[in-house]
Amino acid sequence: MAPMILATDLTRRFGDRLAVDRVSLTVEAGEIFGVVGPDGAGKTTLFRMLAGVLEPTGGCARIAGLDVLTHPDAIKARIGYMPQGFSLYTDLTVLENLRFVAEIYAVPRQAMAARIERLLAFGRMGPFRHRLADHLSGGMKQKLALAATLIHEPEVIILDEPTTGVDPLSRREFWQILYHLNRQGMTVLVATPYMDEAERCSRVALMHQGRILSVDTPDATRGRMRGVVLEVLATPRWPALAAARALPEVLGGTVFGASLHLVVRDLAAAPAVGAALGRAGVTVEAIRPIEASLEDVFVSLLGRQGPDAS
């Protein structure tokens, strides 16, 4: 079978700024494919090109075997695109928004009511059908936006950071819905800044400064980790991180909750790191090796890109 999504050397410039730099990726039918990267990595621009909202400067993209540029109407009928931020009408109710989007997609009237009821039940939004969208919580707004994305029953959905700014419980519920859709055969392409969400994907692409650094399963991506990750409990944390990054033994590092995660070449570097932090006036409570997370791998890969990578 042909890939559901195929991008080849996809490029987009905005004046002198290169937002997406010759990105090539393949998403197979039935995957949950994640694109992970910090703000400004190029995820939104990439997704807008794949959805046919933005014309590429170079390269090409195909969805379900159709060229995005030459078959825009056929593509729009087969995909659901959920952009960053809430894009529905805040002065309409939940039900009015769904009816409006259904009419835009020319959903047959005899099928519209049943389809809307199914989506309301699916997202547990039935009791809120007459509530203005502006009065919904952040999590409910995202579920409404997802329902609108699904109203025409697309084969693939493209979701641009759908849970950013949403509380943890709503994030978990949102992903339960995505899993359910995926089990029914839907292909999901999702951008996220959250590494814990990337862990839930079948494959994940790490993106930085418009380029794809790595594409693999979460487990295989962690296997690309070079060196050892040290969890360091130290105070004050930010001065500790600055001091650690200046050490030749440290390949990369980030604040991770209440601790630091430092990437070093091997475990033998731990005593030297502790001693150097102490000399810098940092109080070190504990240093221990831990299993690398996707975020650690990302930090490690960025470290290999050179001084301009961060």
C-alpha positions in Angstrom: 0.0 0.0 0.0 1.1 3.5 -0.7 1.9 5.7 2.4 -1.0 7.7 3.7 1.3 10.8 3.9 4.4 11.2 1.8 6.5 14.4 2.0 9.6 14.8 -0.2 12.1 17.6 0.3 9.3 19.8 1.5 10.5 23.4 2.0 9.1 26.7 3.0 10.7 30.1 3.1 9.3 33.3 4.5 11.5 36.0 3.0 15.0 35.2 4.2 13.9 32.8 6.9 13.9 29.1 6.1 11.0 27.7 8.2 11.0 24.1 6.8 14.2 22.8 5.3 13.8 19.9 2.8 11.7 17.7 5.1 11.0 14.2 3.9 8.9 11.8 5.9 6.5 8.9 5.4 3.4 8.1 7.5 1.9 4.7 6.9 -1.9 4.1 7.0 -3.1 3.4 10.6 -0.1 5.0 12.4 -0.1 7.5 15.2 2.8 9.6 14.0 4.2 12.3 16.2 6.3 15.3 15.3 8.1 16.7 18.3 10.0 19.9 18.7 10.2 23.3 20.5 8.4 26.4 19.5 9.8 27.7 16.2 10.9 24.2 15.0 8.7 24.4 11.9 6.0 22.0 13.0 3.1 24.4 12.2 4.4 25.4 8.9 5.0 21.7 7.9 1.4 20.8 8.9 -0.1 23.7 7.1 1.7 22.6 3.9 0.5 19.0 4.4 -3.1 20.2 4.9 -3.0 22.3 1.8 -3.3 25.6 3.7 0.1 26.9 2.8 1.9 26.4 -0.6 5.5 25.0 -0.3 8.4 26.9 -1.7 9.9 23.6 -2.8 9.3 19.9 -2.7 6.0 18.1 -2.8 3.6 16.2 -0.6 1.0 13.5 -1.3 -1.9 12.3 0.9 -3.6 9.0 0.1 -1.7 9.0 -3.1 -3.0 12.5 -4.2 -0.7 15.5 -4.7 -1.6 18.2 -2.2 -1.1 21.0 -4.8 -2.9 19.5 -7.8 -5.8 17.8 -6.0 -6.7 20.2 -3.1 -10.5 19.5 -3.1 -10.0 15.7 -3.1 -7.4 16.1 -0.3 -9.7 18.2 1.9 -12.4 15.6 1.7 -10.0 12.9 3.0 -8.3 14.8 5.8 -9.3 16.6 9.0 -7.0 19.5 10.0 -7.0 20.9 13.5 -4.8 24.0 13.7 -3.2 25.5 16.7 -5.5 27.5 18.9 -9.3 27.4 18.9 -10.6 28.1 15.4 -14.3 27.7 15.8 -16.9 30.4 16.5 -17.0 31.3 20.2 -20.4 33.0 19.8 -22.0 29.8 18.5 -23.0 26.9 20.7 -21.4 23.5 20.5 -24.3 22.2 18.4 -24.3 25.2 16.1 -20.6 24.9 15.5 -20.8 21.2 14.5 -23.8 21.9 12.2 -21.9 24.8 10.6 -18.8 22.7 9.9 -20.9 19.8 8.7 -22.6 22.1 6.1 -19.2 23.4 5.0 -18.2 19.8 4.2 -21.5 19.1 2.6 -22.4 16.3 5.0 -25.7 14.9 3.8 -28.6 16.2 5.9 -30.0 12.8 6.5 -26.7 11.7 8.0 -25.8 15.0 9.8 -27.9 14.6 13.0 -26.8 11.0 13.7 -23.2 11.9 13.1 -23.3 14.9 15.4 -25.0 12.9 18.1 -22.3 10.2 17.8 -19.5 12.8 18.1 -21.2 14.5 21.1 -21.5 11.1 22.9 -17.9 10.2 21.8 -16.5 13.3 23.5 -19.0 13.3 26.3 -20.2 16.7 25.2 -23.9 15.9 25.1 -24.8 17.9 28.3 -22.9 20.9 26.8 -24.6 21.0 23.3 -26.3 24.3 23.9 -23.4 26.0 25.7 -21.6 28.8 23.9 -18.1 27.7 22.8 -16.7 30.7 24.5 -17.9 29.3 27.8 -16.3 25.9 27.5 -13.2 24.9 29.4 -9.9 24.5 27.5 -10.2 20.7 27.4 -13.8 20.9 26.2 -12.9 23.4 23.5 -10.3 21.0 22.2 -12.7 18.1 22.2 -15.2 20.3 20.2 -12.5 21.2 17.7 -11.7 17.5 17.3 -15.3 16.6 16.8 -15.5 19.3 14.1 -12.4 17.9 12.5 -14.1 14.4 12.4 -17.5 15.6 11.2 -16.9 14.5 7.5 -15.3 11.2 8.5 -11.8 11.7 7.2 -9.2 9.0 6.6 -6.4 11.0 8.3 -6.4 13.7 10.8 -3.6 16.3 11.2 -3.5 17.8 14.7 -1.2 20.8 15.4 -0.4 20.7 19.2 -4.0 19.9 20.1 -3.3 19.7 23.9 -1.1 22.7 24.4 -2.3 24.6 27.5 -4.8 21.9 28.4 -4.9 20.5 31.9 -3.3 17.0 32.4 -6.7 15.2 32.9 -8.1 16.6 29.6 -4.9 15.8 27.8 -5.2 12.2 28.9 -8.9 12.0 27.8 -8.0 13.6 24.5 -5.4 10.9 23.9 -7.8 8.2 24.8 -10.1 9.5 22.0 -7.1 9.4 19.6 -6.3 5.8 20.5 -10.0 4.9 19.9 -9.9 6.5 16.5 -6.7 4.8 15.6 -8.0 1.4 16.6 -10.8 2.1 14.1 -8.2 2.5 11.4 -7.7 6.3 11.3 -4.3 7.6 10.6 -3.2 10.3 13.1 -0.4 12.9 12.5 0.1 15.0 15.6 2.5 17.7 16.6 3.3 18.1 20.3 5.8 19.8 22.5 5.3 17.2 25.2 7.7 14.3 25.2 5.2 12.1 27.3 2.8 12.4 24.4 5.5 11.5 21.9 6.0 8.2 23.9 2.4 7.3 22.9 3.1 7.4 19.2 3.9 4.5 17.0 6.7 6.5 15.5 8.1 10.0 16.2 10.0 12.6 14.3 12.3 15.0 16.2 12.3 18.4 14.5 14.5 21.4 15.1 15.1 24.6 13.1 13.0 23.3 10.2 14.8 20.0 9.9 14.0 16.4 10.9 16.8 15.1 13.1 15.4 11.6 13.6 12.4 9.4 12.7 11.8 6.1 14.6 9.8 4.4 17.2 10.1 5.8 20.7 12.1 2.8 21.9 14.4 2.9 18.9 14.8 6.7 19.3 15.9 6.2 22.9 18.3 3.6 21.6 20.1 6.3 19.6 21.2 7.9 22.8 24.9 8.4 23.1 26.4 8.7 26.6 24.7 8.4 30.0 22.0 10.6 31.6 22.7 11.8 35.1 19.8 13.0 37.2 21.2 15.8 39.5 19.4 17.2 42.4 21.1 20.6 43.0 20.2 24.1 44.2 19.8 26.6 42.8 18.8 24.7 39.7 19.2 27.3 36.9 22.7 28.4 38.0 23.5 24.7 38.4 22.4 24.1 34.8 24.5 27.0 33.5 27.5 25.7 35.4 27.0 22.1 34.2 26.7 23.1 30.5 30.1 24.8 30.7 31.8 21.6 31.7 33.6 19.6 29.0 32.2 16.4 30.5 28.6 17.5 29.9 27.3 17.0 26.3 23.9 18.6 27.1 21.5 19.3 29.8 18.0 20.5 30.8 15.9 21.2 33.8 13.5 18.3 34.3 11.0 19.0 37.0 12.8 19.4 40.3 16.1 18.0 38.9 18.6 18.4 36.1 19.2 15.8 33.4 22.8 16.0 32.2 24.0 14.0 29.3 27.7 12.9 29.8 29.9 10.5 27.8 30.1 7.9 30.5 29.4 7.2 34.2 32.9 8.0 35.1 32.1 11.7 34.6 29.7 11.8 37.6 32.3 12.6 40.3 33.9 15.3 38.2 30.5 16.9 37.5 29.7 16.9 41.2 33.0 18.4 42.2 32.8 21.1 39.5 29.3 22.1 40.6 30.4 22.3 44.2 33.3 24.7 43.2 30.7 26.8 41.3 28.8 27.3 44.6 26.0 24.9 43.8 24.7 22.6 46.5 24.6 19.0 45.1 22.2 16.7 46.9 22.4 13.7 44.7 23.7 12.4 41.4 22.6 9.1 39.8 22.4 7.6 36.4 18.9 7.1 34.9 17.3 5.6 31.8 17.1 8.2 29.0 13.8 9.7 28.1 12.9 11.0 24.7 13.6 14.5 25.9 17.1 13.4 26.9 17.6 12.0 23.4 16.4 15.2 21.9 18.8 17.2 24.0 21.6 14.8 23.0 20.8 15.1 19.3 20.7 18.9 19.6 24.1 18.8 21.2 25.5 17.1 18.1 24.2 19.9 15.9 26.8 22.3 17.1 26.7 25.6 18.9 23.9 27.1 16.7 21.5 24.3 17.5 20.0 25.8 20.6 
